[in-house]
Amino acid sequence: MPVPVTALFAALLTIIMLVLAFRVGSRRGMLQIPMGDGGDTTLLVDNRRHLNFVEHVPMAVILMALAELNGAPKDWLYAIGTLLVIARILHPIGLRAAGMSHPFRTIGAMLTMLCTLALIVIALWQVIAQQPH
């Protein structure tokens, strides 16, 4: 069974991931730092932006695909996917070495968690609804 909604958002999110990875790789190459951050704050921040993405997004995309396969309403998935993309654009913009108070970091983190929790609820609801009574 095709999962076109998940495919759309997986593609958009992967573009964001590639941008974040490119920033890390290009900075590493420029500074000749093969691993770690070498004490460079910009590389540290770029690395954390990328790692935060890969820590949170894959499970959300997996849950989205499972929800779509199990028949979740497409409108819900489009809404969640759109919010997740917005969250994953805002979060790295707000993630700074100087502190945790940038509003984009907070909004991005909270939206990411909200989207993931919504997908968890949908997945669990689908499992419960499919159980014989």
N, CA, C and O atoms as a GROMACS GRO file, in nm:
protein
  532
    1MET      N    1   0.084  -0.118   0.000
    1MET     CA    2   0.000   0.000   0.000
    1MET      C    3   0.089   0.125   0.000
    1MET      O    4   0.179   0.136   0.083
    2PRO      N    5   0.066   0.217  -0.090
    2PRO     CA    6   0.147   0.339  -0.096
    2PRO      C    7   0.124   0.430   0.025
    2PRO      O    8   0.017   0.430   0.085
    3VAL      N    9   0.226   0.507   0.058
    3VAL     CA   10   0.217   0.605   0.166
    3VAL      C   11   0.261   0.742   0.114
    3VAL      O   12   0.369   0.790   0.149
    4PRO      N   13   0.180   0.805   0.029
    4PRO     CA   14   0.221   0.929  -0.036
    4PRO      C   15   0.239   1.047   0.060
    4PRO      O   16   0.325   1.132   0.037
    5VAL      N   17   0.160   1.054   0.165
    5VAL     CA   18   0.174   1.166   0.259
    5VAL      C   19   0.308   1.154   0.331
    5VAL      O   20   0.382   1.252   0.341
    6THR      N   21   0.337   1.036   0.381
    6THR     CA   22   0.466   1.015   0.448
    6THR      C   23   0.581   1.038   0.352
    6THR      O   24   0.683   1.097   0.390
    7ALA      N   25   0.567   0.992   0.229
    7ALA     CA   26   0.674   1.012   0.130
    7ALA      C   27   0.702   1.161   0.109
    7ALA      O   28   0.818   1.202   0.102
    8LEU      N   29   0.597   1.241   0.100
    8LEU     CA   30   0.614   1.385   0.083
    8LEU      C   31   0.693   1.446   0.198
    8LEU      O   32   0.791   1.517   0.178
    9PHE      N   33   0.648   1.416   0.321
    9PHE     CA   34   0.713   1.478   0.436
    9PHE      C   35   0.851   1.418   0.464
    9PHE      O   36   0.940   1.488   0.513
   10ALA      N   37   0.870   1.291   0.434
   10ALA     CA   38   1.003   1.232   0.449
   10ALA      C   39   1.100   1.300   0.353
   10ALA      O   40   1.215   1.327   0.390
   11ALA      N   41   1.056   1.329   0.232
   11ALA     CA   42   1.142   1.397   0.135
   11ALA      C   43   1.176   1.539   0.182
   11ALA      O   44   1.291   1.580   0.177
   12LEU      N   45   1.075   1.614   0.226
   12LEU     CA   46   1.099   1.751   0.272
   12LEU      C   47   1.191   1.753   0.394
   12LEU      O   48   1.282   1.836   0.402
   13LEU      N   49   1.168   1.663   0.486
   13LEU     CA   50   1.251   1.657   0.606
   13LEU      C   51   1.394   1.614   0.572
   13LEU      O   52   1.490   1.660   0.635
   14THR      N   53   1.408   1.526   0.474
   14THR     CA   54   1.542   1.483   0.434
   14THR      C   55   1.620   1.598   0.370
   14THR      O   56   1.741   1.606   0.385
   15ILE      N   57   1.551   1.686   0.300
   15ILE     CA   58   1.618   1.805   0.246
   15ILE      C   59   1.675   1.889   0.361
   15ILE      O   60   1.788   1.936   0.354
   16ILE      N   61   1.595   1.907   0.465
   16ILE     CA   62   1.642   1.983   0.582
   16ILE      C   63   1.763   1.913   0.644
   16ILE      O   64   1.862   1.977   0.679
   17MET      N   65   1.754   1.780   0.658
   17MET     CA   66   1.865   1.705   0.716
   17MET      C   67   1.992   1.720   0.634
   17MET      O   68   2.101   1.735   0.689
   18LEU      N   69   1.979   1.717   0.501
   18LEU     CA   70   2.096   1.731   0.416
   18LEU      C   71   2.159   1.870   0.428
   18LEU      O   72   2.281   1.883   0.426
   19VAL      N   73   2.077   1.973   0.441
   19VAL     CA   74   2.130   2.108   0.463
   19VAL      C   75   2.210   2.113   0.593
   19VAL      O   76   2.320   2.168   0.599
   20LEU      N   77   2.152   2.055   0.698
   20LEU     CA   78   2.221   2.054   0.828
   20LEU      C   79   2.352   1.974   0.820
   20LEU      O   80   2.454   2.015   0.875
   21ALA      N   81   2.348   1.859   0.752
   21ALA     CA   82   2.467   1.776   0.738
   21ALA      C   83   2.573   1.847   0.654
   21ALA      O   84   2.692   1.840   0.685
   22PHE      N   85   2.531   1.916   0.550
   22PHE     CA   86   2.625   1.989   0.465
   22PHE      C   87   2.698   2.096   0.546
   22PHE      O   88   2.818   2.117   0.528
   23ARG      N   89   2.625   2.164   0.634
   23ARG     CA   90   2.689   2.268   0.715
   23ARG      C   91   2.798   2.208   0.804
   23ARG      O   92   2.905   2.266   0.819
   24VAL      N   93   2.770   2.092   0.861
   24VAL     CA   94   2.870   2.024   0.945
   24VAL      C   95   2.989   1.983   0.860
   24VAL      O   96   3.104   2.012   0.894
   25GLY      N   97   2.963   1.916   0.750
   25GLY     CA   98   3.071   1.866   0.665
   25GLY      C   99   3.157   1.976   0.607
   25GLY      O  100   3.280   1.964   0.602
   26SER      N  101   3.095   2.083   0.562
   26SER     CA  102   3.173   2.191   0.503
   26SER      C  103   3.258   2.261   0.609
   26SER      O  104   3.372   2.301   0.582
   27ARG      N  105   3.204   2.277   0.729
   27ARG     CA  106   3.282   2.340   0.837
   27ARG      C  107   3.399   2.250   0.877
   27ARG      O  108   3.511   2.297   0.899
   28ARG      N  109   3.373   2.118   0.887
   28ARG     CA  110   3.480   2.023   0.919
   28ARG      C  111   3.592   2.032   0.815
   28ARG      O  112   3.710   2.038   0.850
   29GLY      N  113   3.553   2.033   0.688
   29GLY     CA  114   3.652   2.040   0.581
   29GLY      C  115   3.732   2.169   0.586
   29GLY      O  116   3.854   2.168   0.569
   30MET      N  117   3.663   2.281   0.610
   30MET     CA  118   3.731   2.410   0.615
   30MET      C  119   3.832   2.415   0.729
   30MET      O  120   3.941   2.470   0.714
   31LEU      N  121   3.794   2.356   0.844
   31LEU     CA  122   3.881   2.361   0.962
   31LEU      C  123   3.974   2.239   0.972
   31LEU      O  124   4.060   2.235   1.061
   32GLN      N  125   3.957   2.141   0.882
   32GLN     CA  126   4.036   2.018   0.886
   32GLN      C  127   4.019   1.946   1.020
   32GLN      O  128   4.117   1.902   1.081
   33ILE      N  129   3.894   1.934   1.065
   33ILE     CA  130   3.862   1.863   1.189
   33ILE      C  131   3.785   1.737   1.151
   33ILE      O  132   3.666   1.745   1.118
   34PRO      N  133   3.850   1.619   1.156
   34PRO     CA  134   3.784   1.497   1.110
   34PRO      C  135   3.676   1.444   1.204
   34PRO      O  136   3.580   1.381   1.158
   35MET      N  137   3.690   1.469   1.335
   35MET     CA  138   3.591   1.420   1.433
   35MET      C  139   3.578   1.522   1.544
   35MET      O  140   3.667   1.605   1.566
   36GLY      N  141   3.466   1.516   1.613
   36GLY     CA  142   3.444   1.609   1.723
   36GLY      C  143   3.426   1.750   1.670
   36GLY      O  144   3.392   1.771   1.554
   37ASP      N  145   3.451   1.848   1.758
   37ASP     CA  146   3.435   1.987   1.715
   37ASP      C  147   3.566   2.065   1.722
   37ASP      O  148   3.571   2.181   1.680
   38GLY      N  149   3.673   2.003   1.775
   38GLY     CA  150   3.803   2.070   1.781
   38GLY      C  151   3.801   2.201   1.857
   38GLY      O  152   3.890   2.284   1.840
   39GLY      N  153   3.700   2.219   1.943
   39GLY     CA  154   3.690   2.343   2.019
   39GLY      C  155   3.626   2.458   1.941
   39GLY      O  156   3.617   2.569   1.993
   40ASP      N  157   3.581   2.432   1.819
   40ASP     CA  158   3.517   2.535   1.738
   40ASP      C  159   3.368   2.541   1.773
   40ASP      O  160   3.294   2.446   1.750
   41THR      N  161   3.326   2.653   1.827
   41THR     CA  162   3.187   2.668   1.872
   41THR      C  163   3.089   2.658   1.756
   41THR      O  164   2.981   2.600   1.772
   42THR      N  165   3.123   2.713   1.642
   42THR     CA  166   3.032   2.706   1.527
   42THR      C  167   3.012   2.561   1.483
   42THR      O  168   2.900   2.521   1.453
   43LEU      N  169   3.119   2.484   1.480
   43LEU     CA  170   3.107   2.343   1.444
   43LEU      C  171   3.027   2.268   1.549
   43LEU      O  172   2.945   2.182   1.515
   44LEU      N  173   3.049   2.298   1.675
   44LEU     CA  174   2.972   2.236   1.782
   44LEU      C  175   2.823   2.260   1.763
   44LEU      O  176   2.743   2.167   1.771
   45VAL      N  177   2.785   2.384   1.736
   45VAL     CA  178   2.644   2.418   1.718
   45VAL      C  179   2.588   2.352   1.592
   45VAL      O  180   2.479   2.294   1.595
   46ASP      N  181   2.662   2.359   1.481
   46ASP     CA  182   2.615   2.294   1.359
   46ASP      C  183   2.597   2.144   1.379
   46ASP      O  184   2.500   2.085   1.331
   47ASN      N  185   2.691   2.083   1.450
   47ASN     CA  186   2.682   1.939   1.479
   47ASN      C  187   2.558   1.908   1.562
   47ASN      O  188   2.487   1.811   1.534
   48ARG      N  189   2.534   1.989   1.665
   48ARG     CA  190   2.417   1.965   1.750
   48ARG      C  191   2.286   1.987   1.674
   48ARG      O  192   2.188   1.917   1.698
   49ARG      N  193   2.284   2.082   1.584
   49ARG     CA  194   2.165   2.104   1.502
   49ARG      C  195   2.133   1.980   1.420
   49ARG      O  196   2.018   1.936   1.412
   50HIS      N  197   2.237   1.924   1.359
   50HIS     CA  198   2.219   1.803   1.278
   50HIS      C  199   2.183   1.683   1.365
   50HIS      O  200   2.090   1.608   1.334
   51LEU      N  201   2.256   1.665   1.474
   51LEU     CA  202   2.230   1.549   1.561
   51LEU      C  203   2.092   1.555   1.625
   51LEU      O  204   2.026   1.453   1.638
   52ASN      N  205   2.049   1.673   1.665
   52ASN     CA  206   1.915   1.685   1.722
   52ASN      C  207   1.811   1.641   1.621
   52ASN      O  208   1.714   1.574   1.656
   53PHE      N  209   1.831   1.679   1.497
   53PHE     CA  210   1.739   1.638   1.390
   53PHE      C  211   1.733   1.486   1.381
   53PHE      O  212   1.625   1.427   1.382
   54VAL      N  213   1.851   1.422   1.371
   54VAL     CA  214   1.852   1.276   1.352
   54VAL      C  215   1.811   1.201   1.480
   54VAL      O  216   1.779   1.083   1.473
   55GLU      N  217   1.812   1.268   1.593
   55GLU     CA  218   1.764   1.206   1.717
   55GLU      C  219   1.611   1.203   1.723
   55GLU      O  220   1.554   1.112   1.783
   56HIS      N  221   1.546   1.299   1.661
   56HIS     CA  222   1.402   1.313   1.678
   56HIS      C  223   1.318   1.282   1.555
   56HIS      O  224   1.207   1.230   1.570
   57VAL      N  225   1.364   1.311   1.437
   57VAL     CA  226   1.279   1.301   1.319
   57VAL      C  227   1.255   1.158   1.270
   57VAL      O  228   1.141   1.128   1.233
   58PRO      N  229   1.353   1.070   1.267
   58PRO     CA  230   1.326   0.937   1.210
   58PRO      C  231   1.210   0.863   1.275
   58PRO      O  232   1.130   0.802   1.204
   59MET      N  233   1.198   0.866   1.405
   59MET     CA  234   1.089   0.794   1.470
   59MET      C  235   0.954   0.857   1.436
   59MET      O  236   0.855   0.786   1.419
   60ALA      N  237   0.951   0.989   1.425
   60ALA     CA  238   0.826   1.055   1.386
   60ALA      C  239   0.786   1.013   1.245
   60ALA      O  240   0.667   0.990   1.219
   61VAL      N  241   0.882   1.002   1.154
   61VAL     CA  242   0.850   0.961   1.017
   61VAL      C  243   0.804   0.815   1.015
   61VAL      O  244   0.712   0.780   0.941
   62ILE      N  245   0.867   0.731   1.093
   62ILE     CA  246   0.823   0.591   1.102
   62ILE      C  247   0.680   0.584   1.154
   62ILE      O  248   0.596   0.513   1.099
   63LEU      N  249   0.650   0.658   1.261
   63LEU     CA  250   0.515   0.659   1.315
   63LEU      C  251   0.414   0.712   1.213
   63LEU      O  252   0.302   0.662   1.203
   64MET      N  253   0.455   0.814   1.137
   64MET     CA  254   0.366   0.868   1.035
   64MET      C  255   0.334   0.761   0.930
   64MET      O  256   0.219   0.746   0.890
   65ALA      N  257   0.436   0.689   0.886
   65ALA     CA  258   0.415   0.584   0.785
   65ALA      C  259   0.323   0.475   0.839
   65ALA      O  260   0.233   0.428   0.769
   66LEU      N  261   0.346   0.435   0.964
   66LEU     CA  262   0.260   0.332   1.023
   66LEU      C  263   0.116   0.381   1.036
   66LEU      O  264   0.022   0.307   1.009
   67ALA      N  265   0.100   0.505   1.079
   67ALA     CA  266  -0.035   0.562   1.091
   67ALA      C  267  -0.102   0.568   0.954
   67ALA      O  268  -0.220   0.536   0.941
   68GLU      N  269  -0.027   0.609   0.853
   68GLU     CA  270  -0.084   0.616   0.719
   68GLU      C  271  -0.122   0.477   0.668
   68GLU      O  272  -0.229   0.458   0.610
   69LEU      N  273  -0.034   0.380   0.689
   69LEU     CA  274  -0.063   0.243   0.647
   69LEU      C  275  -0.187   0.187   0.717
   69LEU      O  276  -0.261   0.108   0.660
   70ASN      N  277  -0.208   0.231   0.840
   70ASN     CA  278  -0.323   0.183   0.918
   70ASN      C  279  -0.448   0.268   0.898
   70ASN      O  280  -0.548   0.249   0.968
   71GLY      N  281  -0.443   0.361   0.803
   71GLY     CA  282  -0.563   0.433   0.765
   71GLY      C  283  -0.591   0.563   0.838
   71GLY      O  284  -0.706   0.608   0.841
   72ALA      N  285  -0.491   0.626   0.895
   72ALA     CA  286  -0.513   0.755   0.962
   72ALA      C  287  -0.565   0.857   0.860
   72ALA      O  288  -0.526   0.852   0.743
   73PRO      N  289  -0.650   0.947   0.903
   73PRO     CA  290  -0.701   1.050   0.810
   73PRO      C  291  -0.585   1.131   0.751
   73PRO      O  292  -0.498   1.179   0.822
   74LYS      N  293  -0.587   1.145   0.619
   74LYS     CA  294  -0.480   1.216   0.548
   74LYS      C  295  -0.469   1.360   0.596
   74LYS      O  296  -0.358   1.413   0.605
   75ASP      N  297  -0.581   1.425   0.626
   75ASP     CA  298  -0.577   1.564   0.674
   75ASP      C  299  -0.496   1.576   0.802
   75ASP      O  300  -0.420   1.671   0.820
   76TRP      N  301  -0.512   1.479   0.892
   76TRP     CA  302  -0.435   1.480   1.017
   76TRP      C  303  -0.286   1.469   0.985
   76TRP      O  304  -0.204   1.543   1.040
   77LEU      N  305  -0.252   1.377   0.895
   77LEU     CA  306  -0.112   1.355   0.862
   77LEU      C  307  -0.051   1.476   0.792
   77LEU      O  308   0.064   1.511   0.818
   78TYR      N  309  -0.128   1.540   0.704
   78TYR     CA  310  -0.078   1.662   0.640
   78TYR      C  311  -0.054   1.772   0.743
   78TYR      O  312   0.047   1.842   0.738
   79ALA      N  313  -0.146   1.785   0.838
   79ALA     CA  314  -0.129   1.888   0.941
   79ALA      C  315  -0.007   1.859   1.028
   79ALA      O  316   0.074   1.948   1.054
   80ILE      N  317   0.006   1.735   1.072
   80ILE     CA  318   0.120   1.697   1.156
   80ILE      C  319   0.250   1.712   1.078
   80ILE      O  320   0.348   1.766   1.130
   81GLY      N  321   0.252   1.666   0.955
   81GLY     CA  322   0.372   1.675   0.873
   81GLY      C  323   0.414   1.819   0.849
   81GLY      O  324   0.532   1.852   0.855
   82THR      N  325   0.316   1.905   0.822
   82THR     CA  326   0.347   2.047   0.800
   82THR      C  327   0.405   2.109   0.925
   82THR      O  328   0.504   2.182   0.918
   83LEU      N  329   0.345   2.081   1.039
   83LEU     CA  330   0.398   2.134   1.165
   83LEU      C  331   0.537   2.080   1.195
   83LEU      O  332   0.622   2.152   1.247
   84LEU      N  333   0.560   1.954   1.162
   84LEU     CA  334   0.692   1.895   1.187
   84LEU      C  335   0.799   1.962   1.099
   84LEU      O  336   0.910   1.990   1.145
   85VAL      N  337   0.766   1.987   0.973
   85VAL     CA  338   0.861   2.056   0.886
   85VAL      C  339   0.891   2.196   0.940
   85VAL      O  340   1.007   2.238   0.946
   86ILE      N  341   0.787   2.268   0.980
   86ILE     CA  342   0.806   2.402   1.038
   86ILE      C  343   0.894   2.393   1.162
   86ILE      O  344   0.986   2.473   1.180
   87ALA      N  345   0.865   2.296   1.247
   87ALA     CA  346   0.942   2.278   1.370
   87ALA      C  347   1.089   2.253   1.341
   87ALA      O  348   1.177   2.308   1.407
   88ARG      N  349   1.114   2.169   1.240
   88ARG     CA  350   1.252   2.131   1.211
   88ARG      C  351   1.328   2.237   1.132
   88ARG      O  352   1.449   2.228   1.117
   89ILE      N  353   1.257   2.338   1.083
   89ILE     CA  354   1.324   2.456   1.027
   89ILE      C  355   1.354   2.554   1.139
   89ILE      O  356   1.464   2.611   1.146
   90LEU      N  357   1.258   2.575   1.228
   90LEU     CA  358   1.275   2.672   1.336
   90LEU      C  359   1.380   2.630   1.437
   90LEU      O  360   1.462   2.712   1.479
   91HIS      N  361   1.379   2.503   1.477
   91HIS     CA  362   1.466   2.458   1.585
   91HIS      C  363   1.614   2.488   1.560
   91HIS      O  364   1.678   2.546   1.647
   92PRO      N  365   1.670   2.450   1.446
   92PRO     CA  366   1.813   2.479   1.427
   92PRO      C  367   1.844   2.628   1.418
   92PRO      O  368   1.953   2.671   1.454
   93ILE      N  369   1.749   2.707   1.370
   93ILE     CA  370   1.771   2.851   1.366
   93ILE      C  371   1.786   2.904   1.508
   93ILE      O  372   1.868   2.992   1.534
   94GLY      N  373   1.706   2.852   1.600
   94GLY     CA  374   1.708   2.898   1.738
   94GLY      C  375   1.812   2.833   1.827
   94GLY      O  376   1.838   2.882   1.937
   95LEU      N  377   1.872   2.722   1.781
   95LEU     CA  378   1.971   2.653   1.864
   95LEU      C  379   2.103   2.730   1.854
   95LEU      O  380   2.166   2.736   1.748
   96ARG      N  381   2.142   2.787   1.966
   96ARG     CA  382   2.262   2.871   1.972
   96ARG      C  383   2.348   2.829   2.090
   96ARG      O  384   2.298   2.776   2.189
   97ALA      N  385   2.476   2.853   2.080
   97ALA     CA  386   2.567   2.821   2.190
   97ALA      C  387   2.550   2.918   2.306
   97ALA      O  388   2.582   2.884   2.420
   98ALA      N  389   2.499   3.036   2.279
   98ALA     CA  390   2.491   3.141   2.381
   98ALA      C  391   2.382   3.117   2.485
   98ALA      O  392   2.387   3.177   2.593
   99GLY      N  393   2.285   3.034   2.457
   99GLY     CA  394   2.181   3.011   2.556
   99GLY      C  395   2.063   2.936   2.498
   99GLY      O  396   2.056   2.910   2.378
  100MET      N  397   1.969   2.904   2.585
  100MET     CA  398   1.855   2.824   2.545
  100MET      C  399   1.728   2.906   2.527
  100MET      O  400   1.620   2.850   2.508
  101SER      N  401   1.739   3.037   2.533
  101SER     CA  402   1.618   3.118   2.539
  101SER      C  403   1.565   3.167   2.405
  101SER      O  404   1.465   3.238   2.402
  102HIS      N  405   1.629   3.131   2.294
  102HIS     CA  406   1.578   3.178   2.165
  102HIS      C  407   1.440   3.114   2.140
  102HIS      O  408   1.425   2.993   2.152
  103PRO      N  409   1.341   3.195   2.105
  103PRO     CA  410   1.205   3.142   2.089
  103PRO      C  411   1.193   3.036   1.979
  103PRO      O  412   1.111   2.946   1.992
  104PHE      N  413   1.272   3.045   1.872
  104PHE     CA  414   1.262   2.944   1.767
  104PHE      C  415   1.306   2.807   1.816
  104PHE      O  416   1.252   2.705   1.774
  105ARG      N  417   1.404   2.804   1.906
  105ARG     CA  418   1.447   2.676   1.962
  105ARG      C  419   1.333   2.614   2.042
  105ARG      O  420   1.303   2.496   2.028
  106THR      N  421   1.272   2.695   2.126
  106THR     CA  422   1.163   2.647   2.210
  106THR      C  423   1.044   2.604   2.126
  106THR      O  424   0.988   2.496   2.146
  107ILE      N  425   1.004   2.688   2.031
  107ILE     CA  426   0.889   2.655   1.945
  107ILE      C  427   0.919   2.529   1.864
  107ILE      O  428   0.834   2.440   1.854
  108GLY      N  429   1.038   2.521   1.807
  108GLY     CA  430   1.075   2.404   1.729
  108GLY      C  431   1.074   2.276   1.811
  108GLY      O  432   1.024   2.173   1.766
  109ALA      N  433   1.130   2.283   1.931
  109ALA     CA  434   1.134   2.164   2.018
  109ALA      C  435   0.993   2.124   2.061
  109ALA      O  436   0.959   2.006   2.060
  110MET      N  437   0.914   2.222   2.099
  110MET     CA  438   0.778   2.191   2.145
  110MET      C  439   0.691   2.136   2.032
  110MET      O  440   0.614   2.042   2.052
  111LEU      N  441   0.702   2.195   1.913
  111LEU     CA  442   0.625   2.144   1.800
  111LEU      C  443   0.668   2.003   1.760
  111LEU      O  444   0.585   1.920   1.725
  112THR      N  445   0.799   1.978   1.767
  112THR     CA  446   0.848   1.844   1.736
  112THR      C  447   0.789   1.743   1.834
  112THR      O  448   0.743   1.636   1.794
  113MET      N  449   0.792   1.776   1.962
  113MET     CA  450   0.736   1.686   2.063
  113MET      C  451   0.585   1.670   2.045
  113MET      O  452   0.533   1.559   2.058
  114LEU      N  453   0.516   1.778   2.017
  114LEU     CA  454   0.371   1.773   1.996
  114LEU      C  455   0.337   1.683   1.877
  114LEU      O  456   0.246   1.600   1.886
  115CYS      N  457   0.408   1.699   1.767
  115CYS     CA  458   0.385   1.616   1.649
  115CYS      C  459   0.411   1.469   1.680
  115CYS      O  460   0.333   1.381   1.643
  116THR      N  461   0.521   1.443   1.747
  116THR     CA  462   0.555   1.304   1.781
  116THR      C  463   0.451   1.244   1.875
  116THR      O  464   0.411   1.130   1.857
  117LEU      N  465   0.409   1.321   1.974
  117LEU     CA  466   0.305   1.272   2.066
  117LEU      C  467   0.174   1.247   1.993
  117LEU      O  468   0.106   1.148   2.020
  118ALA      N  469   0.137   1.334   1.901
  118ALA     CA  470   0.015   1.314   1.823
  118ALA      C  471   0.024   1.184   1.742
  118ALA      O  472  -0.074   1.110   1.734
  119LEU      N  473   0.140   1.158   1.683
  119LEU     CA  474   0.157   1.035   1.606
  119LEU      C  475   0.155   0.912   1.697
  119LEU      O  476   0.104   0.807   1.657
  120ILE      N  477   0.209   0.924   1.816
  120ILE     CA  478   0.202   0.814   1.914
  120ILE      C  479   0.057   0.784   1.948
  120ILE      O  480   0.015   0.668   1.949
  121VAL      N  481  -0.019   0.888   1.977
  121VAL     CA  482  -0.161   0.871   2.013
  121VAL      C  483  -0.237   0.806   1.897
  121VAL      O  484  -0.316   0.714   1.919
  122ILE      N  485  -0.214   0.854   1.776
  122ILE     CA  486  -0.282   0.796   1.660
  122ILE      C  487  -0.247   0.648   1.646
  122ILE      O  488  -0.335   0.564   1.626
  123ALA      N  489  -0.118   0.616   1.657
  123ALA     CA  490  -0.075   0.476   1.643
  123ALA      C  491  -0.137   0.387   1.751
  123ALA      O  492  -0.185   0.278   1.723
  124LEU      N  493  -0.134   0.435   1.875
  124LEU     CA  494  -0.193   0.356   1.983
  124LEU      C  495  -0.344   0.342   1.968
  124LEU      O  496  -0.400   0.236   1.993
  125TRP      N  497  -0.409   0.450   1.926
  125TRP     CA  498  -0.554   0.446   1.904
  125TRP      C  499  -0.587   0.343   1.796
  125TRP      O  500  -0.684   0.268   1.808
  126GLN      N  501  -0.507   0.341   1.689
  126GLN     CA  502  -0.530   0.246   1.582
  126GLN      C  503  -0.513   0.102   1.631
  126GLN      O  504  -0.591   0.014   1.594
  127VAL      N  505  -0.413   0.078   1.713
  127VAL     CA  506  -0.391  -0.057   1.766
  127VAL      C  507  -0.510  -0.098   1.853
  127VAL      O  508  -0.561  -0.210   1.840
  128ILE      N  509  -0.552  -0.010   1.942
  128ILE     CA  510  -0.663  -0.040   2.031
  128ILE      C  511  -0.792  -0.062   1.952
  128ILE      O  512  -0.869  -0.154   1.981
  129ALA      N  513  -0.815   0.024   1.852
  129ALA     CA  514  -0.938   0.014   1.772
  129ALA      C  515  -0.944  -0.115   1.690
  129ALA      O  516  -1.052  -0.162   1.657
  130GLN      N  517  -0.828  -0.171   1.658
  130GLN     CA  518  -0.825  -0.294   1.576
  130GLN      C  519  -0.834  -0.422   1.660
  130GLN      O  520  -0.845  -0.531   1.604
  131GLN      N  521  -0.830  -0.408   1.790
  131GLN     CA  522  -0.838  -0.525   1.876
  131GLN      C  523  -0.982  -0.578   1.878
  131GLN      O  524  -1.077  -0.499   1.883
  132PRO      N  525  -0.997  -0.710   1.874
  132PRO     CA  526  -1.134  -0.766   1.883
  132PRO      C  527  -1.195  -0.736   2.021
  132PRO      O  528  -1.127  -0.740   2.124
  133HIS      N  529  -1.322  -0.706   2.019
  133HIS     CA  530  -1.389  -0.670   2.145
  133HIS      C  531  -1.453  -0.786   2.209
  133HIS      O  532  -1.513  -0.773   2.316
   0.00000   0.00000   0.00000
